[in-house]
């Protein structure tokens, strides 16, 4: 059975209020537009998740709220404190701990861990997507990684196939972000 992991980095955040903690920074206008674009793209490509694990940081929550409003279904959403400052092993643990009935899982959070995670999992896939992913994981980017196993606990580095790597800029026809 195929499992699909959607790795969505939060959209562009605002640095307009220097008194806000990093955790509390909201999206800026560009970020809100990018989150909506990614949500529409996820829906159009029939990638809507069954379950979302999201960082509780304001910019991640807002990215998810805007994107998920475009999904045809309402996924289960869990805010997971450890995703905010996660390292790759922490993310592996969260993903591997999910139930077998979750066919499509989305995680929403932050770099550098999201970039490292997607690169570590996707051992194969279309060369152009893998090259773009290897270079950088911009804000609001989405990596779609397929796995050929029945249970998330079977996930390990190098077991995934990168189906797509999308950035708002590439979707709008302006190249890479």
Secondary structure, 3 states (H helix, E strand, C coil): CEEEEEEEECCCECCCCCCCCHHHCCECHHHHHHHHHHHHHHHHCCCCCCEEEECCCHHHHHHHHHHHCCCCCCCEEEECHHHHCCCHHHHHHHHHCCCCCCCEEEEEECCCHHHHHHHHHEEEECHHHHHHHHHCCCCCCEEEEEEECCCHHHCCCCCEEEEEEECHHHHCCCCCC
